[in-house]
Amino acid sequence: MPPNRRNTGESTVSVLTAPPDCPICRDQHWLQGTDGLVRCQCQAEEDRQRHSEVLWRISELPEPLRDASLKAFDVRHRGNRIVRDAVVGFLSGSMTTPWLAIVGGFETGKSYLAGCVVRGSVEQGHYALYRYVPNMLRRIKEGFSNGTSAEEYRRLEEPEVLVLDDFGTEEWSPWVVETLSELFEHRYERDKRTFVTTNLSLEKWPEQIGRIKRRIEDSAKCTIVVNNAPRYRGKKG
Ligand SMILES: [Zn+2]
């Protein structure tokens, strides 16, 4: 007797249950493995999409940068080509250092590239977090009044890829220096991938942040790329 038929005793009738979409788990989505329940392969694509949605949300990449794409980055100027290639190396893992610092003038596309790094990392399934440094410091500071400061700071230590956009525009108060030094130190010691953009050419970094500078200048840990391109004019064409 075929499995979708049963004998009622009087006659054989068809039971109107559709066959399962997934013959492996019979649409239960979980299978009994040797160490407990395991996800069925039929859920892989849906799980991947759900995971990707979560990664996008927790990246906190601002909306205007979500469409950032290396393919659309204007590389007519050699400086832009060099930084683009560095970002490609950072994302592909062909770059040997865990950190990449982009030094460039005003409006040379640094934030756009920061968006590309977050997007590329998320698409690879990594937890990446975007932070515009002046806002990041303000959020930690504001957190002192409602007790969220430590949590806000800790979130910077966790991501697989931390993107710090526009470092170096702040006033170097002892608190700012200490906070940033501690963050850089934490990620430095653990080889945690970090992408930094700054307007501030290295020779202008003030003495107070010498400790951060020494970390950035450690060529075993950080690749520094200087973009001498003029103001960025957006997409190709
Ligand atoms: Zn299944």
Boltz pocket constraint, residues with backbone or C-beta under 6 A from the ligand:
constraints:
  - pocket:
      binder: B
      contacts: [[A, 22], [A, 23], [A, 24], [A, 25], [A, 26], [A, 27], [A, 28], [A, 29], [A, 40], [A, 41], [A, 42], [A, 43]]
      max_distance: 6.0
